[in-house]
Amino acid sequence: MATDPETVTTSPVLERDGGVWRLSGVLTVRNVSALAAELPRAQGALDLSGLTRLDTAGAYLLHSHSGALELTGLRPDHAALLDRVAGTIPQPPDPSRHPLTAAQILERIGRMVANAGGFLVEITDMLGLFLARLGRIARHPGQLPMTALVHHADQVGWRAIPIVSLMSFLIGVVLAFQGAVQLRQFGAEIFVVDLISISILRELGILLTAIIVAGRTASSFTAAIGSMKMREEIDAMRTLAIDPAMVLFVPRILALLITLPILGLVANVMGLFGGALMSWIELGISPAVFLTRLLEETGTNHVLVGFVKAPVFAIIIGVIGCHAGMQVRGNAESLGAQTSSAVVRAIFAVILADALFSVFFAMMDI
């Protein structure tokens, strides 16, 4: 039976002639899939002089194998098409990083400073808004949303007692154990009481409590207010002439102002209890001796220093959490980003404020 010449001219044929592979026929989008399965077995030079027709799909297939094959015998129009297809394929970005110039470094620093300044201005605005609404409540006590205040005090205060107590107890145990290891070398085991009392009452009790509260409360404030903003409930409040600051910000921040000193007191008691227990077990210092040394050698100034920080930490955590909630846009991604940002910023601000307090009290010799 004679071969149909039309079939020969419309189907690509890949064959090996001696040491050279030859491709003839028509290579278009209609038959490129069949050749794609056979072309990987060709090696070395590929003679394309018998190729009668070529489109962009066939040119892309040939270009994708041009690294392993040497394409020869191309007609001028086929070579031009192959070059055009090769020029339109996007190249991967250069993985090498070029060093930043001095101008780029200064620009980045300037943007960071400008963003930090803008954030401080926004936080100051939020603090001023809270103080203004607090002044209005002082003049008109009936405007205080007492139900919301009690609810948030339960959320941020009462429900945080277990984790704060456990954390403080373990911190006291660790301080007593580490202090006993070091002070035993000098026969000064009794001074472990001073180490525990001053560390917990002055710094660690309120600082670690504020960090825990910042982690659980700042995120909850941001998530609650941000969810309301996503659902446009805050816009609905303004439409109904309801002040969002009075309903959302004041009860939350005021609840923190009330409960954080109480949580600090719980942390101090549990930390001292953990330290006394470990001192009794590790050093043989009885609870009566521990209490006597605590009352005789620990001044009230250490207790006051710790409690002075509590309202400042509470305002920092509450303002940052509420501010982040108001920055949420209309999608869940923005809510997650602002929640994470609120926790990081609140913890950083609390530690920075504690450092400033330490410098101030050291300068004042308190």
C-alpha positions as CSV (number, residue, x, y, z in Angstrom):
1,M,0.0,0.0,0.0
2,A,1.4,3.4,-0.9
3,T,2.0,5.9,1.9
4,D,-0.3,9.0,1.8
5,P,2.0,12.0,1.1
6,E,-0.3,14.3,3.1
7,T,0.3,12.1,6.2
8,V,4.1,12.3,5.8
9,T,4.1,16.1,5.5
10,T,1.7,16.8,8.4
11,S,3.3,14.5,11.1
12,P,6.7,15.1,12.6
13,V,9.1,12.2,12.2
14,L,12.1,11.8,14.5
15,E,14.6,9.3,13.2
16,R,18.3,8.5,13.5
17,D,20.5,8.5,10.4
18,G,23.9,7.2,11.4
19,G,25.1,9.4,14.2
20,V,22.7,12.2,13.4
21,W,19.1,12.6,14.5
22,R,16.7,14.1,12.0
23,L,13.4,15.8,12.5
24,S,11.1,16.3,9.5
25,G,7.5,17.1,8.8
26,V,5.3,19.7,10.5
27,L,5.8,20.7,14.1
28,T,2.8,22.7,15.3
29,V,0.6,22.9,18.4
30,R,-1.6,20.0,17.0
31,N,1.2,17.4,17.1
32,V,3.7,18.8,19.6
33,S,2.6,16.5,22.4
34,A,3.5,13.4,20.4
35,L,7.0,14.6,19.7
36,A,7.5,15.8,23.3
37,A,7.5,12.2,24.5
38,E,10.1,11.1,21.9
39,L,12.4,14.1,21.8
40,P,14.2,13.3,25.1
41,R,15.8,10.2,23.6
42,A,17.6,12.2,20.9
43,Q,21.2,13.1,21.7
44,G,23.9,15.2,20.1
45,A,23.0,17.1,16.9
46,L,19.4,17.4,15.6
47,D,19.1,18.1,11.9
48,L,16.0,20.3,11.2
49,S,16.4,20.8,7.5
50,G,13.5,18.5,6.8
51,L,11.1,20.6,9.0
52,T,8.5,22.1,6.7
53,R,6.4,24.0,9.2
54,L,7.0,25.4,12.7
55,D,4.8,27.5,15.0
56,T,5.5,29.0,18.5
57,A,4.5,25.8,20.3
58,G,7.0,23.7,18.4
59,A,9.6,26.4,18.7
60,Y,9.1,26.4,22.5
61,L,9.6,22.6,22.6
62,L,12.8,22.8,20.6
63,H,14.1,25.6,22.7
64,S,13.4,23.6,25.9
65,H,15.7,20.9,24.6
66,S,18.3,23.2,23.1
67,G,20.6,22.7,26.1
68,A,20.9,19.0,25.4
69,L,20.7,19.1,21.6
70,E,22.6,21.0,18.9
71,L,20.0,22.3,16.5
72,T,21.3,22.4,12.9
73,G,19.8,22.9,9.5
74,L,17.2,25.5,10.5
75,R,15.6,27.6,7.8
76,P,16.0,31.4,8.3
77,D,12.3,31.9,9.2
78,H,12.4,29.0,11.6
79,A,15.6,30.3,13.2
80,A,14.0,33.8,13.6
81,L,10.9,32.2,15.3
82,L,13.1,30.2,17.6
83,D,15.1,33.3,18.6
84,R,11.9,35.3,19.3
85,V,10.5,32.5,21.5
86,A,13.8,32.3,23.4
87,G,13.7,36.1,23.9
88,T,10.2,36.1,25.4
89,I,10.8,33.4,28.0
90,P,11.2,35.2,31.4
91,Q,14.6,34.8,33.1
92,P,14.8,34.0,36.8
93,P,16.0,36.9,39.0
94,D,19.6,37.1,39.8
95,P,20.0,35.4,43.2
96,S,23.1,37.4,44.1
97,R,22.4,40.4,46.4
98,H,24.1,43.6,45.5
99,P,25.4,45.6,48.5
100,L,23.3,48.5,49.6
101,T,24.6,51.9,48.8
102,A,25.0,54.6,51.4
103,A,21.9,56.4,50.0
104,Q,19.8,53.3,50.2
105,I,20.9,52.6,53.8
106,L,20.1,56.2,54.8
107,E,16.7,55.9,53.1
108,R,15.8,52.8,55.0
109,I,16.9,54.3,58.3
110,G,14.9,57.4,57.5
111,R,11.8,55.4,56.7
112,M,12.2,53.4,59.9
113,V,12.5,56.5,62.0
114,A,9.5,58.1,60.2
115,N,7.4,55.0,60.8
116,A,8.4,54.9,64.5
117,G,7.6,58.6,64.9
118,G,4.2,58.1,63.3
119,F,3.5,55.1,65.6
120,L,4.4,57.2,68.7
121,V,2.1,60.0,67.5
122,E,-0.8,57.5,67.0
123,I,-0.2,55.9,70.4
124,T,-0.1,59.4,72.0
125,D,-3.4,60.2,70.3
126,M,-5.0,57.0,71.7
127,L,-3.7,57.8,75.2
128,G,-5.1,61.3,75.0
129,L,-8.4,59.9,73.8
130,F,-8.5,57.6,76.8
131,L,-7.6,60.3,79.3
132,A,-10.3,62.6,77.8
133,R,-13.0,60.0,78.1
134,L,-11.7,59.3,81.7
135,G,-12.1,63.0,82.5
136,R,-15.7,62.9,81.1
137,I,-16.5,59.9,83.4
138,A,-15.0,61.8,86.4
139,R,-17.6,64.6,85.7
140,H,-20.4,62.2,84.8
141,P,-19.9,58.9,86.6
142,G,-23.1,57.5,85.2
143,Q,-21.5,57.3,81.7
144,L,-19.1,54.6,82.9
145,P,-20.0,51.2,81.3
146,M,-19.9,49.3,84.5
147,T,-21.1,46.0,83.0
148,A,-18.3,46.0,80.4
149,L,-15.8,47.1,83.0
150,V,-16.6,44.1,85.3
151,H,-16.6,41.7,82.3
152,H,-13.1,42.8,81.2
153,A,-11.8,42.8,84.7
154,D,-12.9,39.2,85.0
155,Q,-11.2,38.4,81.6
156,V,-7.9,40.1,82.2
157,G,-7.7,39.8,85.9
158,W,-9.4,36.8,87.5
159,R,-8.7,34.4,84.7
160,A,-5.1,35.3,84.6
161,I,-4.4,34.4,88.2
162,P,-3.6,30.7,87.7
163,I,-0.9,31.3,85.0
164,V,0.6,34.3,86.9
165,S,0.7,32.3,90.2
166,L,2.3,29.3,88.6
167,M,4.9,31.4,86.8
168,S,5.8,33.4,89.9
169,F,6.0,30.3,92.0
170,L,8.5,28.7,89.6
171,I,10.5,31.9,89.3
172,G,10.9,31.9,93.1
173,V,12.0,28.3,93.1
174,V,14.6,28.9,90.4
175,L,15.9,32.0,92.2
176,A,16.3,30.1,95.4
177,F,18.0,27.1,93.8
178,Q,20.4,29.2,91.8
179,G,21.2,31.5,94.6
180,A,21.8,28.6,97.0
181,V,24.3,27.1,94.5
182,Q,26.3,30.3,94.4
183,L,26.0,31.5,98.0
184,R,26.8,28.2,99.5
185,Q,30.4,28.5,98.3
186,F,30.9,31.5,100.6
187,G,28.8,30.3,103.5
188,A,26.3,33.1,103.0
189,E,23.2,31.0,102.4
190,I,21.1,33.3,104.5
191,F,21.5,36.1,101.9
192,V,19.4,34.0,99.5
193,V,16.4,35.6,101.3
194,D,17.5,39.0,100.3
195,L,18.1,37.9,96.7
196,I,14.7,36.4,96.4
197,S,12.8,39.3,98.1
198,I,14.5,42.1,96.2
199,S,14.4,40.4,92.8
200,I,10.7,39.5,93.0
201,L,9.3,42.6,94.8
202,R,11.3,45.1,92.9
203,E,11.6,43.7,89.3
204,L,10.6,40.2,88.4
205,G,7.1,40.0,90.0
206,I,5.5,42.9,88.2
207,L,7.6,42.6,85.0
208,L,6.9,39.0,84.3
209,T,3.2,39.5,85.2
210,A,3.1,42.4,82.7
211,I,4.7,40.3,80.0
212,I,2.2,37.5,80.5
213,V,-0.7,40.0,80.6
214,A,0.7,41.7,77.4
215,G,0.8,38.3,75.7
216,R,-2.8,37.3,76.5
217,T,-4.6,40.6,76.9
218,A,-3.1,42.8,74.2
219,S,-3.8,40.1,71.6
220,S,-7.4,39.7,72.9
221,F,-8.1,43.4,72.8
222,T,-6.7,43.6,69.2
223,A,-8.7,40.5,68.1
224,A,-12.0,41.7,69.6
225,I,-11.8,45.3,68.4
226,G,-10.3,44.3,65.0
227,S,-13.2,41.8,64.4
228,M,-15.7,44.5,65.1
229,K,-14.0,46.8,62.7
230,M,-14.0,44.1,60.0
231,R,-17.7,43.6,60.4
232,E,-18.2,47.4,60.4
233,E,-19.7,47.4,63.8
234,I,-17.7,50.4,64.9
235,D,-19.0,52.4,61.9
236,A,-22.5,51.3,63.0
237,M,-21.8,52.6,66.5
238,R,-20.8,56.0,65.1
239,T,-24.0,56.0,63.0
240,L,-26.0,55.4,66.2
241,A,-24.2,58.2,68.0
242,I,-22.4,55.8,70.3
243,D,-18.8,56.7,71.2
244,P,-16.5,53.7,70.4
245,A,-13.8,55.1,72.7
246,M,-16.3,55.1,75.7
247,V,-17.7,51.7,74.9
248,L,-14.6,49.8,73.7
249,F,-11.4,51.5,75.0
250,V,-12.2,52.9,78.4
251,P,-13.6,49.6,80.0
252,R,-10.6,47.6,78.7
253,I,-7.8,49.9,79.7
254,L,-9.5,50.8,83.1
255,A,-9.9,47.0,83.8
256,L,-6.2,46.6,83.3
257,L,-5.4,49.6,85.6
258,I,-7.5,47.9,88.3
259,T,-6.4,44.3,87.9
260,L,-2.7,44.5,87.0
261,P,-1.6,45.8,90.5
262,I,-3.7,42.9,92.0
263,L,-2.0,40.4,89.7
264,G,1.4,41.9,90.7
265,L,0.5,41.3,94.4
266,V,-0.4,37.7,93.7
267,A,2.8,37.3,91.7
268,N,4.9,38.7,94.6
269,V,3.2,36.4,97.2
270,M,3.6,33.3,95.1
271,G,7.2,34.1,94.2
272,L,8.1,34.5,97.8
273,F,6.3,31.3,98.7
274,G,8.2,29.4,96.0
275,G,11.5,30.9,97.2
276,A,10.8,30.1,100.8
277,L,9.8,26.5,100.0
278,M,13.0,25.9,98.0
279,S,15.1,27.6,100.6
280,W,13.7,25.3,103.2
281,I,14.3,22.2,101.1
282,E,17.7,23.1,99.7
283,L,19.3,25.2,102.5
284,G,17.3,24.2,105.6
285,I,16.1,27.8,106.1
286,S,12.8,27.4,108.0
287,P,9.8,29.5,107.0
288,A,10.0,31.4,110.3
289,V,13.6,32.3,109.7
290,F,12.8,33.2,106.1
291,L,9.9,35.5,107.2
292,T,12.0,37.1,109.9
293,R,14.8,37.9,107.5
294,L,12.3,39.1,104.9
295,L,10.7,41.6,107.3
296,E,13.9,42.8,108.8
297,E,16.1,43.3,105.7
298,T,13.6,44.1,103.0
299,G,12.5,47.8,103.0
300,T,9.1,48.9,101.9
301,N,10.7,51.0,99.1
302,H,11.2,47.7,97.1
303,V,7.5,47.0,97.3
304,L,6.5,50.5,96.3
305,V,8.9,50.5,93.4
306,G,7.2,47.4,92.0
307,F,3.7,48.7,92.5
308,V,4.5,52.1,90.9
309,K,5.3,50.4,87.7
310,A,1.9,48.5,87.5
311,P,-0.3,51.4,86.3
312,V,2.2,52.4,83.7
313,F,2.5,48.9,82.4
314,A,-1.3,48.6,82.3
315,I,-1.8,51.8,80.3
316,I,1.0,50.7,77.8
317,I,-0.6,47.3,77.3
318,G,-4.2,48.6,77.0
319,V,-3.4,51.5,74.7
320,I,-1.2,49.4,72.3
321,G,-3.8,46.6,72.1
322,C,-6.7,49.0,71.4
323,H,-4.7,50.9,68.9
324,A,-3.7,47.8,67.0
325,G,-7.4,46.7,66.9
326,M,-8.3,50.0,65.2
327,Q,-5.6,49.5,62.6
328,V,-7.2,46.3,61.3
329,R,-8.4,46.4,57.7
330,G,-11.2,44.4,56.1
331,N,-9.5,41.0,55.9
332,A,-8.4,38.2,58.2
333,E,-4.7,38.6,57.1
334,S,-4.7,42.2,58.5
335,L,-6.3,40.9,61.8
336,G,-3.6,38.3,62.3
337,A,-0.8,40.7,61.5
338,Q,-2.1,43.3,63.9
339,T,-2.6,40.8,66.6
340,S,1.0,39.5,66.4
341,S,2.3,43.1,66.1
342,A,0.3,44.2,69.2
343,V,1.9,41.4,71.4
344,V,5.4,42.2,70.2
345,R,5.0,45.9,70.6
346,A,3.4,45.6,74.1
347,I,6.1,43.3,75.4
348,F,8.9,45.5,74.0
349,A,7.3,48.6,75.4
350,V,6.9,47.1,78.8
351,I,10.5,46.0,78.9
352,L,11.7,49.4,77.7
353,A,9.6,51.1,80.4
354,D,11.0,48.9,83.1
355,A,14.5,49.7,82.0
356,L,13.7,53.4,82.1
357,F,12.2,53.0,85.6
358,S,15.4,51.2,86.7
359,V,17.6,54.0,85.5
360,F,15.3,56.6,87.1
361,F,15.2,54.8,90.5
362,A,18.9,54.3,90.5
363,M,19.5,58.0,89.8
364,M,17.0,58.9,92.6
365,D,18.8,56.3,94.9
366,I,15.5,54.6,95.7
